[in-house]
Amino acid sequence: MKQCAPPVGYPQGTSEGAKTGVVLREVAGLEPQSTSINVRAAKDQLSSLLEQASRGAEIIITSDGHPKARLVPVRSRGKPYSVDWKWLRDQPLVSGPSAEVLIRVERDGRD
């Protein structure tokens, strides 16, 4: 797989390894977040690529050297909405004009 992201590093480092980010990546154990792979290899390694994407990696799938698709992790939507039926039943009923009457008044008020 071809790596798309450059190594992470600090430009003010004094050693050559610190300038290129090699030392930082080795110490932190970080892998690049974006990789590129051709479609044929992606077919062979789909399970592995899905596992990498689920851990936060971005996979670019290419065909003839051009990017065609991006495999990214699914973002959770959070907690689904739930109705508090007890609270809703305890609310007082409010009466007023019907929707039909309100719409008729609105339409009649137009010039």
Backbone as JSON Lines, residues from 0, in Angstrom:
{"i":0,"aa":"M","n":[0.83,-1.18,0.0],"ca":[0.0,0.0,0.0],"c":[0.87,1.24,0.0]}
{"i":1,"aa":"K","n":[0.47,2.23,-0.74],"ca":[1.19,3.48,-0.84],"c":[0.7,4.43,0.25]}
{"i":2,"aa":"Q","n":[1.62,5.08,0.93],"ca":[1.25,6.0,2.0],"c":[1.09,7.4,1.43]}
{"i":3,"aa":"C","n":[-0.02,8.04,1.73],"ca":[-0.3,9.38,1.22],"c":[0.12,10.47,2.19]}
{"i":4,"aa":"A","n":[0.03,10.22,3.47],"ca":[0.29,11.26,4.46],"c":[1.78,11.35,4.74]}
{"i":5,"aa":"P","n":[2.33,12.57,4.84],"ca":[3.74,12.71,5.2],"c":[3.95,12.38,6.67]}
{"i":6,"aa":"P","n":[5.17,12.02,7.04],"ca":[5.43,11.71,8.45],"c":[5.26,12.96,9.31]}
{"i":7,"aa":"V","n":[4.86,12.75,10.54],"ca":[4.67,13.86,11.48],"c":[6.01,14.17,12.12]}
{"i":8,"aa":"G","n":[6.36,15.43,12.25],"ca":[7.63,15.79,12.86],"c":[7.65,17.23,13.31]}
{"i":9,"aa":"Y","n":[8.68,17.58,14.03],"ca":[8.88,18.94,14.5],"c":[10.03,19.55,13.72]}
{"i":10,"aa":"P","n":[9.84,20.7,13.05],"ca":[10.89,21.29,12.24],"c":[12.07,21.81,13.06]}
{"i":11,"aa":"Q","n":[11.89,22.1,14.36],"ca":[12.98,22.65,15.16],"c":[13.91,21.58,15.72]}
{"i":12,"aa":"G","n":[13.71,20.29,15.38],"ca":[14.56,19.21,15.89],"c":[16.0,19.36,15.44]}
{"i":13,"aa":"T","n":[16.92,18.83,16.22],"ca":[18.33,18.98,15.9],"c":[18.88,17.8,15.11]}
{"i":14,"aa":"S","n":[18.37,16.6,15.31],"ca":[18.88,15.45,14.58],"c":[18.15,15.3,13.26]}
{"i":15,"aa":"E","n":[18.76,14.56,12.33],"ca":[18.14,14.33,11.03],"c":[16.85,13.53,11.19]}
{"i":16,"aa":"G","n":[16.83,12.56,12.1],"ca":[15.63,11.78,12.35],"c":[14.5,12.64,12.89]}
{"i":17,"aa":"A","n":[14.81,13.59,13.75],"ca":[13.79,14.48,14.31],"c":[13.23,15.4,13.23]}
{"i":18,"aa":"K","n":[14.08,15.83,12.3],"ca":[13.62,16.73,11.23],"c":[12.67,16.03,10.28]}
{"i":19,"aa":"T","n":[12.86,14.75,10.03],"ca":[12.0,14.02,9.1],"c":[10.79,13.41,9.77]}
{"i":20,"aa":"G","n":[10.76,13.36,11.1],"ca":[9.63,12.81,11.82],"c":[9.74,11.32,12.08]}
{"i":21,"aa":"V","n":[10.83,10.69,11.64],"ca":[11.0,9.25,11.82],"c":[11.03,8.88,13.29]}
{"i":22,"aa":"V","n":[11.75,9.65,14.08],"ca":[11.88,9.36,15.5],"c":[10.52,9.47,16.19]}
{"i":23,"aa":"L","n":[9.8,10.52,15.9],"ca":[8.5,10.73,16.52],"c":[7.54,9.6,16.19]}
{"i":24,"aa":"R","n":[7.52,9.16,14.94],"ca":[6.62,8.08,14.55],"c":[7.0,6.77,15.22]}
{"i":25,"aa":"E","n":[8.31,6.49,15.35],"ca":[8.75,5.26,15.99],"c":[8.42,5.26,17.48]}
{"i":26,"aa":"V","n":[8.62,6.39,18.13],"ca":[8.35,6.48,19.57],"c":[6.86,6.39,19.84]}
{"i":27,"aa":"A","n":[6.07,7.1,19.07],"ca":[4.63,7.14,19.32],"c":[3.92,5.9,18.77]}
{"i":28,"aa":"G","n":[4.55,5.2,17.83],"ca":[3.92,4.02,17.25],"c":[2.73,4.38,16.37]}
{"i":29,"aa":"L","n":[2.76,5.56,15.76],"ca":[1.66,6.02,14.93],"c":[1.83,5.54,13.5]}
{"i":30,"aa":"E","n":[0.72,5.17,12.88],"ca":[0.71,4.84,11.48],"c":[0.06,6.01,10.74]}
{"i":31,"aa":"P","n":[0.41,6.21,9.48],"ca":[-0.24,7.28,8.72],"c":[-1.74,7.06,8.67]}
{"i":32,"aa":"Q","n":[-2.51,8.13,8.68],"ca":[-3.96,8.04,8.71],"c":[-4.57,7.79,7.33]}
{"i":33,"aa":"S","n":[-3.81,8.0,6.25],"ca":[-4.35,7.84,4.92],"c":[-3.43,6.94,4.1]}
{"i":34,"aa":"T","n":[-3.99,5.91,3.49],"ca":[-3.22,5.03,2.62],"c":[-3.94,4.9,1.29]}
{"i":35,"aa":"S","n":[-3.19,4.54,0.26],"ca":[-3.73,4.39,-1.06],"c":[-3.46,2.97,-1.55]}
{"i":36,"aa":"I","n":[-4.44,2.37,-2.22],"ca":[-4.3,1.0,-2.7],"c":[-5.09,0.87,-4.0]}
{"i":37,"aa":"N","n":[-4.57,0.04,-4.94],"ca":[-5.31,-0.12,-6.19],"c":[-6.47,-1.08,-5.99]}
{"i":38,"aa":"V","n":[-7.42,-1.05,-6.9],"ca":[-8.67,-1.77,-6.73],"c":[-8.47,-3.29,-6.66]}
{"i":39,"aa":"R","n":[-7.52,-3.82,-7.42],"ca":[-7.3,-5.27,-7.38],"c":[-6.76,-5.72,-6.04]}
{"i":40,"aa":"A","n":[-5.81,-4.97,-5.49],"ca":[-5.29,-5.3,-4.18],"c":[-6.35,-5.09,-3.1]}
{"i":41,"aa":"A","n":[-7.2,-4.1,-3.29],"ca":[-8.27,-3.84,-2.32],"c":[-9.25,-5.01,-2.27]}
{"i":42,"aa":"K","n":[-9.52,-5.63,-3.42],"ca":[-10.41,-6.79,-3.44],"c":[-9.82,-7.93,-2.61]}
{"i":43,"aa":"D","n":[-8.52,-8.13,-2.72],"ca":[-7.86,-9.21,-1.99],"c":[-7.78,-8.93,-0.5]}
{"i":44,"aa":"Q","n":[-7.71,-7.66,-0.11],"ca":[-7.47,-7.29,1.29],"c":[-8.67,-6.58,1.91]}
{"i":45,"aa":"L","n":[-9.87,-6.79,1.4],"ca":[-11.02,-6.02,1.85],"c":[-11.26,-6.12,3.35]}
{"i":46,"aa":"S","n":[-11.18,-7.32,3.91],"ca":[-11.41,-7.47,5.36],"c":[-10.41,-6.66,6.17]}
{"i":47,"aa":"S","n":[-9.16,-6.71,5.77],"ca":[-8.11,-5.96,6.46],"c":[-8.34,-4.46,6.32]}
{"i":48,"aa":"L","n":[-8.72,-4.02,5.13],"ca":[-8.97,-2.59,4.91],"c":[-10.16,-2.1,5.72]}
{"i":49,"aa":"L","n":[-11.2,-2.93,5.82],"ca":[-12.36,-2.55,6.64],"c":[-11.97,-2.41,8.11]}
{"i":50,"aa":"E","n":[-11.12,-3.32,8.58],"ca":[-10.66,-3.24,9.97],"c":[-9.85,-1.97,10.2]}
{"i":51,"aa":"Q","n":[-8.98,-1.62,9.25],"ca":[-8.18,-0.39,9.37],"c":[-9.09,0.84,9.38]}
{"i":52,"aa":"A","n":[-10.08,0.84,8.5],"ca":[-11.0,1.98,8.43],"c":[-11.8,2.1,9.72]}
{"i":53,"aa":"S","n":[-12.19,0.97,10.3],"ca":[-12.97,1.03,11.54],"c":[-12.14,1.6,12.69]}
{"i":54,"aa":"R","n":[-10.81,1.51,12.59],"ca":[-9.93,2.09,13.61],"c":[-9.57,3.54,13.33]}
{"i":55,"aa":"G","n":[-10.15,4.12,12.27],"ca":[-9.93,5.54,12.0],"c":[-9.1,5.87,10.79]}
{"i":56,"aa":"A","n":[-8.54,4.87,10.1],"ca":[-7.72,5.14,8.92],"c":[-8.6,5.48,7.73]}
{"i":57,"aa":"E","n":[-8.04,6.25,6.82],"ca":[-8.72,6.57,5.57],"c":[-8.0,5.82,4.46]}
{"i":58,"aa":"I","n":[-8.74,5.05,3.67],"ca":[-8.17,4.25,2.6],"c":[-8.67,4.82,1.28]}
{"i":59,"aa":"I","n":[-7.74,5.18,0.38],"ca":[-8.08,5.67,-0.94],"c":[-7.91,4.51,-1.91]}
{"i":60,"aa":"I","n":[-8.97,4.17,-2.64],"ca":[-8.91,3.09,-3.63],"c":[-8.75,3.72,-5.0]}
{"i":61,"aa":"T","n":[-7.71,3.28,-5.73],"ca":[-7.4,3.86,-7.02],"c":[-7.63,2.86,-8.14]}
{"i":62,"aa":"S","n":[-7.85,3.38,-9.33],"ca":[-7.96,2.58,-10.55],"c":[-7.21,3.32,-11.64]}
{"i":63,"aa":"D","n":[-6.28,2.65,-12.25],"ca":[-5.41,3.26,-13.28],"c":[-4.67,4.48,-12.72]}
{"i":64,"aa":"G","n":[-4.32,4.42,-11.44],"ca":[-3.57,5.5,-10.82],"c":[-4.39,6.7,-10.4]}
{"i":65,"aa":"H","n":[-5.69,6.67,-10.61],"ca":[-6.56,7.79,-10.24],"c":[-7.45,7.39,-9.08]}
{"i":66,"aa":"P","n":[-7.61,8.25,-8.08],"ca":[-8.49,7.94,-6.95],"c":[-9.93,7.77,-7.41]}
{"i":67,"aa":"K","n":[-10.57,6.69,-6.98],"ca":[-11.95,6.41,-7.37],"c":[-12.9,6.34,-6.18]}
{"i":68,"aa":"A","n":[-12.39,5.92,-5.01],"ca":[-13.26,5.78,-3.85],"c":[-12.45,6.01,-2.59]}
{"i":69,"aa":"R","n":[-13.17,6.3,-1.5],"ca":[-12.53,6.52,-0.21],"c":[-13.26,5.68,0.83]}
{"i":70,"aa":"L","n":[-12.5,4.91,1.57],"ca":[-13.04,4.07,2.64],"c":[-12.74,4.79,3.95]}
{"i":71,"aa":"V","n":[-13.79,5.18,4.67],"ca":[-13.64,5.93,5.92],"c":[-14.49,5.29,7.0]}
{"i":72,"aa":"P","n":[-14.19,5.53,8.27],"ca":[-15.01,4.95,9.34],"c":[-16.39,5.6,9.37]}
{"i":73,"aa":"V","n":[-17.36,4.84,9.81],"ca":[-18.73,5.34,9.95],"c":[-18.81,6.12,11.26]}
{"i":74,"aa":"R","n":[-19.38,7.3,11.19],"ca":[-19.57,8.09,12.4],"c":[-20.87,7.68,13.06]}
{"i":75,"aa":"S","n":[-20.82,7.49,14.36],"ca":[-22.05,7.12,15.05],"c":[-22.96,8.34,15.13]}
{"i":76,"aa":"R","n":[-24.23,8.1,15.06],"ca":[-25.2,9.18,15.08],"c":[-25.6,9.6,16.48]}
{"i":77,"aa":"G","n":[-25.08,8.93,17.45],"ca":[-25.43,9.27,18.82],"c":[-26.68,8.54,19.27]}
{"i":78,"aa":"K","n":[-27.2,8.96,20.38],"ca":[-28.36,8.3,20.97],"c":[-29.62,8.64,20.18]}
{"i":79,"aa":"P","n":[-30.4,7.63,19.79],"ca":[-31.63,7.93,19.07],"c":[-32.63,8.64,19.98]}
{"i":80,"aa":"Y","n":[-33.48,9.41,19.38],"ca":[-34.47,10.18,20.12],"c":[-35.5,9.25,20.75]}
{"i":81,"aa":"S","n":[-35.85,9.52,21.97],"ca":[-36.9,8.74,22.63],"c":[-37.94,9.7,23.21]}
{"i":82,"aa":"V","n":[-39.17,9.27,23.2],"ca":[-40.28,10.1,23.67],"c":[-40.55,9.78,25.14]}
{"i":83,"aa":"D","n":[-40.71,10.83,25.92],"ca":[-41.1,10.67,27.32],"c":[-42.63,10.73,27.36]}
{"i":84,"aa":"W","n":[-43.26,9.57,27.2],"ca":[-44.7,9.5,27.1],"c":[-45.39,9.97,28.37]}
{"i":85,"aa":"K","n":[-44.84,9.71,29.54],"ca":[-45.46,10.15,30.79],"c":[-45.53,11.68,30.82]}
{"i":86,"aa":"W","n":[-44.43,12.34,30.5],"ca":[-44.4,13.79,30.49],"c":[-45.4,14.34,29.47]}
{"i":87,"aa":"L","n":[-45.45,13.71,28.3],"ca":[-46.35,14.16,27.24],"c":[-47.82,14.02,27.66]}
{"i":88,"aa":"R","n":[-48.18,12.91,28.3],"ca":[-49.54,12.71,28.75],"c":[-49.92,13.69,29.86]}
{"i":89,"aa":"D","n":[-48.96,14.1,30.68],"ca":[-49.22,15.01,31.79],"c":[-49.41,16.46,31.35]}
{"i":90,"aa":"Q","n":[-49.1,16.79,30.11],"ca":[-49.22,18.16,29.64],"c":[-50.69,18.52,29.47]}
{"i":91,"aa":"P","n":[-51.07,19.76,29.84],"ca":[-52.48,20.16,29.7],"c":[-52.86,20.3,28.23]}
{"i":92,"aa":"L","n":[-54.11,19.95,27.93],"ca":[-54.61,20.11,26.58],"c":[-54.95,21.58,26.35]}
{"i":93,"aa":"V","n":[-54.52,22.1,25.24],"ca":[-54.79,23.47,24.9],"c":[-55.71,23.46,23.68]}
{"i":94,"aa":"S","n":[-56.81,24.18,23.77],"ca":[-57.72,24.21,22.63],"c":[-57.62,25.57,21.95]}
{"i":95,"aa":"G","n":[-57.96,25.6,20.71],"ca":[-57.92,26.82,19.93],"c":[-58.51,26.54,18.57]}
{"i":96,"aa":"P","n":[-58.36,27.47,17.66],"ca":[-58.91,27.26,16.32],"c":[-58.22,26.08,15.63]}
{"i":97,"aa":"S","n":[-58.96,25.42,14.75],"ca":[-58.39,24.29,14.02],"c":[-57.41,24.79,12.97]}
{"i":98,"aa":"A","n":[-56.63,23.89,12.46],"ca":[-55.68,24.24,11.41],"c":[-56.41,24.78,10.18]}
{"i":99,"aa":"E","n":[-57.56,24.2,9.88],"ca":[-58.34,24.65,8.72],"c":[-58.74,26.11,8.87]}
{"i":100,"aa":"V","n":[-59.18,26.5,10.06],"ca":[-59.59,27.89,10.31],"c":[-58.38,28.81,10.21]}
{"i":101,"aa":"L","n":[-57.26,28.41,10.78],"ca":[-56.05,29.24,10.73],"c":[-55.59,29.45,9.3]}
{"i":102,"aa":"I","n":[-55.64,28.42,8.49],"ca":[-55.22,28.54,7.09],"c":[-56.19,29.45,6.33]}
{"i":103,"aa":"R","n":[-57.48,29.3,6.57],"ca":[-58.47,30.14,5.89],"c":[-58.25,31.6,6.24]}
{"i":104,"aa":"V","n":[-58.0,31.92,7.52],"ca":[-57.76,33.29,7.95],"c":[-56.5,33.83,7.27]}
{"i":105,"aa":"E","n":[-55.47,33.02,7.22],"ca":[-54.22,33.43,6.59],"c":[-54.43,33.74,5.11]}
{"i":106,"aa":"R","n":[-55.15,32.88,4.41],"ca":[-55.39,33.08,2.96],"c":[-56.28,34.28,2.71]}
{"i":107,"aa":"D","n":[-57.28,34.47,3.55],"ca":[-58.19,35.62,3.38],"c":[-57.48,36.93,3.65]}
{"i":108,"aa":"G","n":[-56.46,36.9,4.48],"ca":[-55.73,38.12,4.84],"c":[-54.74,38.56,3.77]}
{"i":109,"aa":"R","n":[-54.49,37.75,2.78],"ca":[-53.57,38.14,1.7],"c":[-54.28,39.05,0.71]}
{"i":110,"aa":"D","n":[-53.53,39.91,0.12],"ca":[-54.11,40.83,-0.88],"c":[-54.07,40.26,-2.26]}
